[in-house]
Structures are given as structure tokens and as C-alpha cells.
Amino acid sequence: MPTLRPYTPTDAPACLALFDTNVPRYFAPHERHDFATYLLHPHRAHDYLVIEHNGHLVACGGLALDNEHTAAFCWGMVDRTRHRQGLGTQLSHARLAHARTLGAQRVTLSTSQYTQAFYAGLGFVVTHITPDGHGPGLDAVEMALELAPR
């Protein structure tokens, strides 16, 4: 059974391997450097999670508190061979729950046209699209979700 846990620095190589499985369809190759840099310092107002299954990382993703009321999903991905198995949903629900514990009333994210429908299924709505915004053939699709008060 997949287990969600906090990221540790020893997870960095496995997270980069997850990234590599998603290039070029979901991430542009030039984004790898930014992700590697992020993994060196993920806890500057960020919380990063991984999902482990049978001793292997199969997904990872973070949450950044942008301000008192807004959090942002960051660097979320699932091993490309494991797409459509519920791991992205598990990771997203965990990040949304964490956003609520931090007091966020809104969660934003930047994705591409290839994962836009997945996030729409979670209730996110498109706020802006920049063609080729993440690289050639990868539109930057900005989305947001207003969290219901609890």
C-alpha cells in the first residue's frame, strides 16, 4: 500500500528520477535544474511530501504558503508509469488537507494543458493560460481552488 510521508534530503535522487519520467510530456527539460535546487531547500515556508510504495518513491509534491490566506502547490509529480492509479489524487488531497491546517483559504497552482483536467476534477478552476509558458508545447495553466471554511 502506498505510504505518504515527509520528504527527506536522501529522497532527492529518487525525486529527480520521478521528474525524469515526466520529461518532456509534463515538464520541460530545463526545469530539472530548478527542481534540483528546490530539493536542496524545500522547507523555506514549504512542506514537501513523498509517496513510497514497496520501498520506491512513486510520487512527490509540495505546498508553499504564499501569504496568510493562500497556499500554492509546487513540484507535484507521479512516476509516469504509475499515472492513473490514484497516487496524484492521494498526494493532492494530502496537500489540500495540509493547506487547511495552515489556515489557507485558497490554493493556487501552475500546471500544463496535460494535467489541467486532473486538477479541474479536484475543483480547481483556470485563472490564466500562457501559451508555451513552461516551455515549447507546454502551456502554463494557472488554476485556483477556494477552500470551503471548516
Phi and psi in radians as a Rosetta constraint file:
Dihedral C 1 N 2 CA 2 C 2 CIRCULARHARMONIC -1.101 0.35
Dihedral N 2 CA 2 C 2 N 3 CIRCULARHARMONIC 2.382 0.35
Dihedral C 2 N 3 CA 3 C 3 CIRCULARHARMONIC -2.056 0.35
Dihedral N 3 CA 3 C 3 N 4 CIRCULARHARMONIC 2.219 0.35
Dihedral C 3 N 4 CA 4 C 4 CIRCULARHARMONIC -1.546 0.35
Dihedral N 4 CA 4 C 4 N 5 CIRCULARHARMONIC 2.341 0.35
Dihedral C 4 N 5 CA 5 C 5 CIRCULARHARMONIC -2.665 0.35
Dihedral N 5 CA 5 C 5 N 6 CIRCULARHARMONIC 2.866 0.35
Dihedral C 5 N 6 CA 6 C 6 CIRCULARHARMONIC -1.175 0.35
Dihedral N 6 CA 6 C 6 N 7 CIRCULARHARMONIC 2.571 0.35
Dihedral C 6 N 7 CA 7 C 7 CIRCULARHARMONIC -1.154 0.35
Dihedral N 7 CA 7 C 7 N 8 CIRCULARHARMONIC 2.516 0.35
Dihedral C 7 N 8 CA 8 C 8 CIRCULARHARMONIC -2.204 0.35
Dihedral N 8 CA 8 C 8 N 9 CIRCULARHARMONIC 2.725 0.35
Dihedral C 8 N 9 CA 9 C 9 CIRCULARHARMONIC -0.983 0.35
Dihedral N 9 CA 9 C 9 N 10 CIRCULARHARMONIC -0.463 0.35
Dihedral C 9 N 10 CA 10 C 10 CIRCULARHARMONIC -1.219 0.35
Dihedral N 10 CA 10 C 10 N 11 CIRCULARHARMONIC -0.213 0.35
Dihedral C 10 N 11 CA 11 C 11 CIRCULARHARMONIC -1.418 0.35
Dihedral N 11 CA 11 C 11 N 12 CIRCULARHARMONIC -0.194 0.35
Dihedral C 11 N 12 CA 12 C 12 CIRCULARHARMONIC -0.943 0.35
Dihedral N 12 CA 12 C 12 N 13 CIRCULARHARMONIC -0.856 0.35
Dihedral C 12 N 13 CA 13 C 13 CIRCULARHARMONIC -1.040 0.35
Dihedral N 13 CA 13 C 13 N 14 CIRCULARHARMONIC -0.696 0.35
Dihedral C 13 N 14 CA 14 C 14 CIRCULARHARMONIC -1.189 0.35
Dihedral N 14 CA 14 C 14 N 15 CIRCULARHARMONIC -0.648 0.35
Dihedral C 14 N 15 CA 15 C 15 CIRCULARHARMONIC -1.142 0.35
Dihedral N 15 CA 15 C 15 N 16 CIRCULARHARMONIC -0.704 0.35
Dihedral C 15 N 16 CA 16 C 16 CIRCULARHARMONIC -1.142 0.35
Dihedral N 16 CA 16 C 16 N 17 CIRCULARHARMONIC -0.616 0.35
Dihedral C 16 N 17 CA 17 C 17 CIRCULARHARMONIC -1.129 0.35
Dihedral N 17 CA 17 C 17 N 18 CIRCULARHARMONIC -0.670 0.35
Dihedral C 17 N 18 CA 18 C 18 CIRCULARHARMONIC -1.077 0.35
Dihedral N 18 CA 18 C 18 N 19 CIRCULARHARMONIC -0.777 0.35
Dihedral C 18 N 19 CA 19 C 19 CIRCULARHARMONIC -0.965 0.35
Dihedral N 19 CA 19 C 19 N 20 CIRCULARHARMONIC -0.849 0.35
Dihedral C 19 N 20 CA 20 C 20 CIRCULARHARMONIC -1.045 0.35
Dihedral N 20 CA 20 C 20 N 21 CIRCULARHARMONIC -0.547 0.35
Dihedral C 20 N 21 CA 21 C 21 CIRCULARHARMONIC -1.200 0.35
Dihedral N 21 CA 21 C 21 N 22 CIRCULARHARMONIC -0.297 0.35
Dihedral C 21 N 22 CA 22 C 22 CIRCULARHARMONIC -1.841 0.35
Dihedral N 22 CA 22 C 22 N 23 CIRCULARHARMONIC 0.118 0.35
Dihedral C 22 N 23 CA 23 C 23 CIRCULARHARMONIC -1.717 0.35
Dihedral N 23 CA 23 C 23 N 24 CIRCULARHARMONIC 2.367 0.35
Dihedral C 23 N 24 CA 24 C 24 CIRCULARHARMONIC -1.730 0.35
Dihedral N 24 CA 24 C 24 N 25 CIRCULARHARMONIC 0.037 0.35
Dihedral C 24 N 25 CA 25 C 25 CIRCULARHARMONIC -1.098 0.35
Dihedral N 25 CA 25 C 25 N 26 CIRCULARHARMONIC -0.784 0.35
Dihedral C 25 N 26 CA 26 C 26 CIRCULARHARMONIC -1.947 0.35
Dihedral N 26 CA 26 C 26 N 27 CIRCULARHARMONIC -0.362 0.35
Dihedral C 26 N 27 CA 27 C 27 CIRCULARHARMONIC -2.361 0.35
Dihedral N 27 CA 27 C 27 N 28 CIRCULARHARMONIC 2.545 0.35
Dihedral C 27 N 28 CA 28 C 28 CIRCULARHARMONIC -1.398 0.35
Dihedral N 28 CA 28 C 28 N 29 CIRCULARHARMONIC 2.533 0.35
Dihedral C 28 N 29 CA 29 C 29 CIRCULARHARMONIC -0.950 0.35
Dihedral N 29 CA 29 C 29 N 30 CIRCULARHARMONIC -0.635 0.35
Dihedral C 29 N 30 CA 30 C 30 CIRCULARHARMONIC -1.164 0.35
Dihedral N 30 CA 30 C 30 N 31 CIRCULARHARMONIC -0.286 0.35
Dihedral C 30 N 31 CA 31 C 31 CIRCULARHARMONIC -1.309 0.35
Dihedral N 31 CA 31 C 31 N 32 CIRCULARHARMONIC -0.277 0.35
Dihedral C 31 N 32 CA 32 C 32 CIRCULARHARMONIC -1.026 0.35
Dihedral N 32 CA 32 C 32 N 33 CIRCULARHARMONIC -0.737 0.35
Dihedral C 32 N 33 CA 33 C 33 CIRCULARHARMONIC -1.047 0.35
Dihedral N 33 CA 33 C 33 N 34 CIRCULARHARMONIC -0.779 0.35
Dihedral C 33 N 34 CA 34 C 34 CIRCULARHARMONIC -1.085 0.35
Dihedral N 34 CA 34 C 34 N 35 CIRCULARHARMONIC -0.719 0.35
Dihedral C 34 N 35 CA 35 C 35 CIRCULARHARMONIC -1.144 0.35
Dihedral N 35 CA 35 C 35 N 36 CIRCULARHARMONIC -0.760 0.35
Dihedral C 35 N 36 CA 36 C 36 CIRCULARHARMONIC -1.059 0.35
Dihedral N 36 CA 36 C 36 N 37 CIRCULARHARMONIC -0.723 0.35
Dihedral C 36 N 37 CA 37 C 37 CIRCULARHARMONIC -1.119 0.35
Dihedral N 37 CA 37 C 37 N 38 CIRCULARHARMONIC -0.759 0.35
Dihedral C 37 N 38 CA 38 C 38 CIRCULARHARMONIC -1.008 0.35
Dihedral N 38 CA 38 C 38 N 39 CIRCULARHARMONIC -0.752 0.35
Dihedral C 38 N 39 CA 39 C 39 CIRCULARHARMONIC -1.112 0.35
Dihedral N 39 CA 39 C 39 N 40 CIRCULARHARMONIC -0.381 0.35
Dihedral C 39 N 40 CA 40 C 40 CIRCULARHARMONIC -1.276 0.35
Dihedral N 40 CA 40 C 40 N 41 CIRCULARHARMONIC -0.463 0.35
Dihedral C 40 N 41 CA 41 C 41 CIRCULARHARMONIC -2.430 0.35
Dihedral N 41 CA 41 C 41 N 42 CIRCULARHARMONIC 1.008 0.35
Dihedral C 41 N 42 CA 42 C 42 CIRCULARHARMONIC -1.334 0.35
Dihedral N 42 CA 42 C 42 N 43 CIRCULARHARMONIC -0.184 0.35
Dihedral C 42 N 43 CA 43 C 43 CIRCULARHARMONIC -1.802 0.35
Dihedral N 43 CA 43 C 43 N 44 CIRCULARHARMONIC 0.304 0.35
Dihedral C 43 N 44 CA 44 C 44 CIRCULARHARMONIC -1.385 0.35
Dihedral N 44 CA 44 C 44 N 45 CIRCULARHARMONIC 1.502 0.35
Dihedral C 44 N 45 CA 45 C 45 CIRCULARHARMONIC 1.090 0.35
Dihedral N 45 CA 45 C 45 N 46 CIRCULARHARMONIC 0.335 0.35
Dihedral C 45 N 46 CA 46 C 46 CIRCULARHARMONIC -2.082 0.35
Dihedral N 46 CA 46 C 46 N 47 CIRCULARHARMONIC 2.670 0.35
Dihedral C 46 N 47 CA 47 C 47 CIRCULARHARMONIC -2.214 0.35
Dihedral N 47 CA 47 C 47 N 48 CIRCULARHARMONIC 2.212 0.35
Dihedral C 47 N 48 CA 48 C 48 CIRCULARHARMONIC -2.072 0.35
Dihedral N 48 CA 48 C 48 N 49 CIRCULARHARMONIC 2.380 0.35
Dihedral C 48 N 49 CA 49 C 49 CIRCULARHARMONIC -2.135 0.35
Dihedral N 49 CA 49 C 49 N 50 CIRCULARHARMONIC 2.704 0.35
Dihedral C 49 N 50 CA 50 C 50 CIRCULARHARMONIC -2.275 0.35
Dihedral N 50 CA 50 C 50 N 51 CIRCULARHARMONIC 2.714 0.35
Dihedral C 50 N 51 CA 51 C 51 CIRCULARHARMONIC -2.024 0.35
Dihedral N 51 CA 51 C 51 N 52 CIRCULARHARMONIC 2.210 0.35
Dihedral C 51 N 52 CA 52 C 52 CIRCULARHARMONIC -1.966 0.35
Dihedral N 52 CA 52 C 52 N 53 CIRCULARHARMONIC 2.443 0.35
Dihedral C 52 N 53 CA 53 C 53 CIRCULARHARMONIC -2.467 0.35
Dihedral N 53 CA 53 C 53 N 54 CIRCULARHARMONIC 2.150 0.35
Dihedral C 53 N 54 CA 54 C 54 CIRCULARHARMONIC 0.907 0.35
Dihedral N 54 CA 54 C 54 N 55 CIRCULARHARMONIC 0.721 0.35
Dihedral C 54 N 55 CA 55 C 55 CIRCULARHARMONIC 1.402 0.35
Dihedral N 55 CA 55 C 55 N 56 CIRCULARHARMONIC 0.081 0.35
Dihedral C 55 N 56 CA 56 C 56 CIRCULARHARMONIC -2.145 0.35
Dihedral N 56 CA 56 C 56 N 57 CIRCULARHARMONIC 2.458 0.35
Dihedral C 56 N 57 CA 57 C 57 CIRCULARHARMONIC -1.299 0.35
Dihedral N 57 CA 57 C 57 N 58 CIRCULARHARMONIC 2.292 0.35
Dihedral C 57 N 58 CA 58 C 58 CIRCULARHARMONIC -2.087 0.35
Dihedral N 58 CA 58 C 58 N 59 CIRCULARHARMONIC -0.195 0.35
Dihedral C 58 N 59 CA 59 C 59 CIRCULARHARMONIC -2.811 0.35
Dihedral N 59 CA 59 C 59 N 60 CIRCULARHARMONIC 2.730 0.35
Dihedral C 59 N 60 CA 60 C 60 CIRCULARHARMONIC -2.722 0.35
Dihedral N 60 CA 60 C 60 N 61 CIRCULARHARMONIC 2.702 0.35
Dihedral C 60 N 61 CA 61 C 61 CIRCULARHARMONIC -3.112 0.35
Dihedral N 61 CA 61 C 61 N 62 CIRCULARHARMONIC 2.655 0.35
Dihedral C 61 N 62 CA 62 C 62 CIRCULARHARMONIC -2.183 0.35
Dihedral N 62 CA 62 C 62 N 63 CIRCULARHARMONIC 3.069 0.35
Dihedral C 62 N 63 CA 63 C 63 CIRCULARHARMONIC -2.439 0.35
Dihedral N 63 CA 63 C 63 N 64 CIRCULARHARMONIC 2.294 0.35
Dihedral C 63 N 64 CA 64 C 64 CIRCULARHARMONIC -2.087 0.35
Dihedral N 64 CA 64 C 64 N 65 CIRCULARHARMONIC 2.320 0.35
Dihedral C 64 N 65 CA 65 C 65 CIRCULARHARMONIC -1.497 0.35
Dihedral N 65 CA 65 C 65 N 66 CIRCULARHARMONIC 1.886 0.35
Dihedral C 65 N 66 CA 66 C 66 CIRCULARHARMONIC -1.314 0.35
Dihedral N 66 CA 66 C 66 N 67 CIRCULARHARMONIC -0.682 0.35
Dihedral C 66 N 67 CA 67 C 67 CIRCULARHARMONIC -2.748 0.35
Dihedral N 67 CA 67 C 67 N 68 CIRCULARHARMONIC -2.977 0.35
Dihedral C 67 N 68 CA 68 C 68 CIRCULARHARMONIC -1.000 0.35
Dihedral N 68 CA 68 C 68 N 69 CIRCULARHARMONIC -0.527 0.35
Dihedral C 68 N 69 CA 69 C 69 CIRCULARHARMONIC -2.093 0.35
Dihedral N 69 CA 69 C 69 N 70 CIRCULARHARMONIC -0.048 0.35
Dihedral C 69 N 70 CA 70 C 70 CIRCULARHARMONIC -2.227 0.35
Dihedral N 70 CA 70 C 70 N 71 CIRCULARHARMONIC 2.276 0.35
Dihedral C 70 N 71 CA 71 C 71 CIRCULARHARMONIC -2.034 0.35
Dihedral N 71 CA 71 C 71 N 72 CIRCULARHARMONIC 2.779 0.35
Dihedral C 71 N 72 CA 72 C 72 CIRCULARHARMONIC -2.301 0.35
Dihedral N 72 CA 72 C 72 N 73 CIRCULARHARMONIC 2.350 0.35
Dihedral C 72 N 73 CA 73 C 73 CIRCULARHARMONIC -1.208 0.35
Dihedral N 73 CA 73 C 73 N 74 CIRCULARHARMONIC 2.468 0.35
Dihedral C 73 N 74 CA 74 C 74 CIRCULARHARMONIC -2.482 0.35
Dihedral N 74 CA 74 C 74 N 75 CIRCULARHARMONIC 2.459 0.35
Dihedral C 74 N 75 CA 75 C 75 CIRCULARHARMONIC 0.843 0.35
Dihedral N 75 CA 75 C 75 N 76 CIRCULARHARMONIC 0.905 0.35
Dihedral C 75 N 76 CA 76 C 76 CIRCULARHARMONIC -1.629 0.35
Dihedral N 76 CA 76 C 76 N 77 CIRCULARHARMONIC 2.363 0.35
Dihedral C 76 N 77 CA 77 C 77 CIRCULARHARMONIC -2.818 0.35
Dihedral N 77 CA 77 C 77 N 78 CIRCULARHARMONIC 2.705 0.35
Dihedral C 77 N 78 CA 78 C 78 CIRCULARHARMONIC -2.205 0.35
Dihedral N 78 CA 78 C 78 N 79 CIRCULARHARMONIC 2.450 0.35
Dihedral C 78 N 79 CA 79 C 79 CIRCULARHARMONIC -0.831 0.35
Dihedral N 79 CA 79 C 79 N 80 CIRCULARHARMONIC 2.224 0.35
Dihedral C 79 N 80 CA 80 C 80 CIRCULARHARMONIC -1.018 0.35
Dihedral N 80 CA 80 C 80 N 81 CIRCULARHARMONIC -0.511 0.35
Dihedral C 80 N 81 CA 81 C 81 CIRCULARHARMONIC -1.326 0.35
Dihedral N 81 CA 81 C 81 N 82 CIRCULARHARMONIC -0.124 0.35
Dihedral C 81 N 82 CA 82 C 82 CIRCULARHARMONIC -1.992 0.35
Dihedral N 82 CA 82 C 82 N 83 CIRCULARHARMONIC 0.179 0.35
Dihedral C 82 N 83 CA 83 C 83 CIRCULARHARMONIC -1.049 0.35
Dihedral N 83 CA 83 C 83 N 84 CIRCULARHARMONIC 2.651 0.35
Dihedral C 83 N 84 CA 84 C 84 CIRCULARHARMONIC 1.181 0.35
Dihedral N 84 CA 84 C 84 N 85 CIRCULARHARMONIC 0.526 0.35
Dihedral C 84 N 85 CA 85 C 85 CIRCULARHARMONIC -2.064 0.35
Dihedral N 85 CA 85 C 85 N 86 CIRCULARHARMONIC 0.179 0.35
Dihedral C 85 N 86 CA 86 C 86 CIRCULARHARMONIC 1.577 0.35
Dihedral N 86 CA 86 C 86 N 87 CIRCULARHARMONIC -0.028 0.35
Dihedral C 86 N 87 CA 87 C 87 CIRCULARHARMONIC -1.219 0.35
Dihedral N 87 CA 87 C 87 N 88 CIRCULARHARMONIC -0.713 0.35
Dihedral C 87 N 88 CA 88 C 88 CIRCULARHARMONIC -1.121 0.35
Dihedral N 88 CA 88 C 88 N 89 CIRCULARHARMONIC -0.659 0.35
Dihedral C 88 N 89 CA 89 C 89 CIRCULARHARMONIC -1.156 0.35
Dihedral N 89 CA 89 C 89 N 90 CIRCULARHARMONIC -0.786 0.35
Dihedral C 89 N 90 CA 90 C 90 CIRCULARHARMONIC -1.030 0.35
Dihedral N 90 CA 90 C 90 N 91 CIRCULARHARMONIC -0.810 0.35
Dihedral C 90 N 91 CA 91 C 91 CIRCULARHARMONIC -1.125 0.35
Dihedral N 91 CA 91 C 91 N 92 CIRCULARHARMONIC -0.759 0.35
Dihedral C 91 N 92 CA 92 C 92 CIRCULARHARMONIC -1.140 0.35
Dihedral N 92 CA 92 C 92 N 93 CIRCULARHARMONIC -0.750 0.35
Dihedral C 92 N 93 CA 93 C 93 CIRCULARHARMONIC -1.096 0.35
Dihedral N 93 CA 93 C 93 N 94 CIRCULARHARMONIC -0.680 0.35
Dihedral C 93 N 94 CA 94 C 94 CIRCULARHARMONIC -1.127 0.35
Dihedral N 94 CA 94 C 94 N 95 CIRCULARHARMONIC -0.711 0.35
Dihedral C 94 N 95 CA 95 C 95 CIRCULARHARMONIC -1.210 0.35
Dihedral N 95 CA 95 C 95 N 96 CIRCULARHARMONIC -0.653 0.35
Dihedral C 95 N 96 CA 96 C 96 CIRCULARHARMONIC -1.145 0.35
Dihedral N 96 CA 96 C 96 N 97 CIRCULARHARMONIC -0.718 0.35
Dihedral C 96 N 97 CA 97 C 97 CIRCULARHARMONIC -1.084 0.35
Dihedral N 97 CA 97 C 97 N 98 CIRCULARHARMONIC -0.718 0.35
Dihedral C 97 N 98 CA 98 C 98 CIRCULARHARMONIC -1.158 0.35
Dihedral N 98 CA 98 C 98 N 99 CIRCULARHARMONIC -0.681 0.35
Dihedral C 98 N 99 CA 99 C 99 CIRCULARHARMONIC -1.031 0.35
Dihedral N 99 CA 99 C 99 N 100 CIRCULARHARMONIC -0.715 0.35
Dihedral C 99 N 100 CA 100 C 100 CIRCULARHARMONIC -1.108 0.35
Dihedral N 100 CA 100 C 100 N 101 CIRCULARHARMONIC -0.711 0.35
Dihedral C 100 N 101 CA 101 C 101 CIRCULARHARMONIC -1.146 0.35
Dihedral N 101 CA 101 C 101 N 102 CIRCULARHARMONIC -0.456 0.35
Dihedral C 101 N 102 CA 102 C 102 CIRCULARHARMONIC -1.455 0.35
Dihedral N 102 CA 102 C 102 N 103 CIRCULARHARMONIC -0.073 0.35
Dihedral C 102 N 103 CA 103 C 103 CIRCULARHARMONIC 1.539 0.35
Dihedral N 103 CA 103 C 103 N 104 CIRCULARHARMONIC 0.182 0.35
Dihedral C 103 N 104 CA 104 C 104 CIRCULARHARMONIC -1.175 0.35
Dihedral N 104 CA 104 C 104 N 105 CIRCULARHARMONIC 2.466 0.35
Dihedral C 104 N 105 CA 105 C 105 CIRCULARHARMONIC -1.862 0.35
Dihedral N 105 CA 105 C 105 N 106 CIRCULARHARMONIC -0.186 0.35
Dihedral C 105 N 106 CA 106 C 106 CIRCULARHARMONIC -2.557 0.35
Dihedral N 106 CA 106 C 106 N 107 CIRCULARHARMONIC 2.474 0.35
Dihedral C 106 N 107 CA 107 C 107 CIRCULARHARMONIC -2.168 0.35
Dihedral N 107 CA 107 C 107 N 108 CIRCULARHARMONIC 2.312 0.35
Dihedral C 107 N 108 CA 108 C 108 CIRCULARHARMONIC -2.033 0.35
Dihedral N 108 CA 108 C 108 N 109 CIRCULARHARMONIC 2.865 0.35
Dihedral C 108 N 109 CA 109 C 109 CIRCULARHARMONIC -2.795 0.35
Dihedral N 109 CA 109 C 109 N 110 CIRCULARHARMONIC 2.787 0.35
Dihedral C 109 N 110 CA 110 C 110 CIRCULARHARMONIC -2.116 0.35
Dihedral N 110 CA 110 C 110 N 111 CIRCULARHARMONIC 2.119 0.35
Dihedral C 110 N 111 CA 111 C 111 CIRCULARHARMONIC -2.310 0.35
Dihedral N 111 CA 111 C 111 N 112 CIRCULARHARMONIC -2.899 0.35
Dihedral C 111 N 112 CA 112 C 112 CIRCULARHARMONIC -2.069 0.35
Dihedral N 112 CA 112 C 112 N 113 CIRCULARHARMONIC 3.068 0.35
Dihedral C 112 N 113 CA 113 C 113 CIRCULARHARMONIC -1.120 0.35
Dihedral N 113 CA 113 C 113 N 114 CIRCULARHARMONIC -0.321 0.35
Dihedral C 113 N 114 CA 114 C 114 CIRCULARHARMONIC -1.415 0.35
Dihedral N 114 CA 114 C 114 N 115 CIRCULARHARMONIC -0.369 0.35
Dihedral C 114 N 115 CA 115 C 115 CIRCULARHARMONIC -2.071 0.35
Dihedral N 115 CA 115 C 115 N 116 CIRCULARHARMONIC 0.042 0.35
Dihedral C 115 N 116 CA 116 C 116 CIRCULARHARMONIC -0.960 0.35
Dihedral N 116 CA 116 C 116 N 117 CIRCULARHARMONIC -0.788 0.35
Dihedral C 116 N 117 CA 117 C 117 CIRCULARHARMONIC -1.144 0.35
Dihedral N 117 CA 117 C 117 N 118 CIRCULARHARMONIC -0.622 0.35
Dihedral C 117 N 118 CA 118 C 118 CIRCULARHARMONIC -1.027 0.35
Dihedral N 118 CA 118 C 118 N 119 CIRCULARHARMONIC -0.879 0.35
Dihedral C 118 N 119 CA 119 C 119 CIRCULARHARMONIC -1.213 0.35
Dihedral N 119 CA 119 C 119 N 120 CIRCULARHARMONIC -0.569 0.35
Dihedral C 119 N 120 CA 120 C 120 CIRCULARHARMONIC -1.067 0.35
Dihedral N 120 CA 120 C 120 N 121 CIRCULARHARMONIC -0.637 0.35
Dihedral C 120 N 121 CA 121 C 121 CIRCULARHARMONIC -1.124 0.35
Dihedral N 121 CA 121 C 121 N 122 CIRCULARHARMONIC -0.368 0.35
Dihedral C 121 N 122 CA 122 C 122 CIRCULARHARMONIC -1.583 0.35
Dihedral N 122 CA 122 C 122 N 123 CIRCULARHARMONIC -0.034 0.35
Dihedral C 122 N 123 CA 123 C 123 CIRCULARHARMONIC 1.852 0.35
Dihedral N 123 CA 123 C 123 N 124 CIRCULARHARMONIC -0.052 0.35
Dihedral C 123 N 124 CA 124 C 124 CIRCULARHARMONIC -1.244 0.35
Dihedral N 124 CA 124 C 124 N 125 CIRCULARHARMONIC 2.547 0.35
Dihedral C 124 N 125 CA 125 C 125 CIRCULARHARMONIC -2.103 0.35
Dihedral N 125 CA 125 C 125 N 126 CIRCULARHARMONIC 2.574 0.35
Dihedral C 125 N 126 CA 126 C 126 CIRCULARHARMONIC -1.245 0.35
Dihedral N 126 CA 126 C 126 N 127 CIRCULARHARMONIC 2.307 0.35
Dihedral C 126 N 127 CA 127 C 127 CIRCULARHARMONIC -1.939 0.35
Dihedral N 127 CA 127 C 127 N 128 CIRCULARHARMONIC -0.404 0.35
Dihedral C 127 N 128 CA 128 C 128 CIRCULARHARMONIC -2.938 0.35
Dihedral N 128 CA 128 C 128 N 129 CIRCULARHARMONIC 2.553 0.35
Dihedral C 128 N 129 CA 129 C 129 CIRCULARHARMONIC -2.248 0.35
Dihedral N 129 CA 129 C 129 N 130 CIRCULARHARMONIC 2.260 0.35
Dihedral C 129 N 130 CA 130 C 130 CIRCULARHARMONIC -2.015 0.35
Dihedral N 130 CA 130 C 130 N 131 CIRCULARHARMONIC 1.907 0.35
Dihedral C 130 N 131 CA 131 C 131 CIRCULARHARMONIC -0.980 0.35
Dihedral N 131 CA 131 C 131 N 132 CIRCULARHARMONIC 2.349 0.35
Dihedral C 131 N 132 CA 132 C 132 CIRCULARHARMONIC 1.012 0.35
Dihedral N 132 CA 132 C 132 N 133 CIRCULARHARMONIC 0.409 0.35
Dihedral C 132 N 133 CA 133 C 133 CIRCULARHARMONIC -1.160 0.35
Dihedral N 133 CA 133 C 133 N 134 CIRCULARHARMONIC -0.428 0.35
Dihedral C 133 N 134 CA 134 C 134 CIRCULARHARMONIC -1.792 0.35
Dihedral N 134 CA 134 C 134 N 135 CIRCULARHARMONIC -0.080 0.35
Dihedral C 134 N 135 CA 135 C 135 CIRCULARHARMONIC 2.513 0.35
Dihedral N 135 CA 135 C 135 N 136 CIRCULARHARMONIC 3.006 0.35
Dihedral C 135 N 136 CA 136 C 136 CIRCULARHARMONIC -0.990 0.35
Dihedral N 136 CA 136 C 136 N 137 CIRCULARHARMONIC 2.152 0.35
Dihedral C 136 N 137 CA 137 C 137 CIRCULARHARMONIC 1.423 0.35
Dihedral N 137 CA 137 C 137 N 138 CIRCULARHARMONIC -0.003 0.35
Dihedral C 137 N 138 CA 138 C 138 CIRCULARHARMONIC -2.107 0.35
Dihedral N 138 CA 138 C 138 N 139 CIRCULARHARMONIC 1.677 0.35
Dihedral C 138 N 139 CA 139 C 139 CIRCULARHARMONIC -1.173 0.35
Dihedral N 139 CA 139 C 139 N 140 CIRCULARHARMONIC 2.538 0.35
Dihedral C 139 N 140 CA 140 C 140 CIRCULARHARMONIC -1.567 0.35
Dihedral N 140 CA 140 C 140 N 141 CIRCULARHARMONIC 1.924 0.35
Dihedral C 140 N 141 CA 141 C 141 CIRCULARHARMONIC -1.853 0.35
Dihedral N 141 CA 141 C 141 N 142 CIRCULARHARMONIC 1.905 0.35
Dihedral C 141 N 142 CA 142 C 142 CIRCULARHARMONIC -1.519 0.35
Dihedral N 142 CA 142 C 142 N 143 CIRCULARHARMONIC 2.327 0.35
Dihedral C 142 N 143 CA 143 C 143 CIRCULARHARMONIC -2.374 0.35
Dihedral N 143 CA 143 C 143 N 144 CIRCULARHARMONIC 2.781 0.35
Dihedral C 143 N 144 CA 144 C 144 CIRCULARHARMONIC -2.544 0.35
Dihedral N 144 CA 144 C 144 N 145 CIRCULARHARMONIC 2.668 0.35
Dihedral C 144 N 145 CA 145 C 145 CIRCULARHARMONIC -2.346 0.35
Dihedral N 145 CA 145 C 145 N 146 CIRCULARHARMONIC 2.156 0.35
Dihedral C 145 N 146 CA 146 C 146 CIRCULARHARMONIC -1.472 0.35
Dihedral N 146 CA 146 C 146 N 147 CIRCULARHARMONIC 2.171 0.35
Dihedral C 146 N 147 CA 147 C 147 CIRCULARHARMONIC -1.469 0.35
Dihedral N 147 CA 147 C 147 N 148 CIRCULARHARMONIC 2.328 0.35
Dihedral C 147 N 148 CA 148 C 148 CIRCULARHARMONIC -1.220 0.35
Dihedral N 148 CA 148 C 148 N 149 CIRCULARHARMONIC 2.422 0.35
Dihedral C 148 N 149 CA 149 C 149 CIRCULARHARMONIC -1.094 0.35
Dihedral N 149 CA 149 C 149 N 150 CIRCULARHARMONIC 2.545 0.35
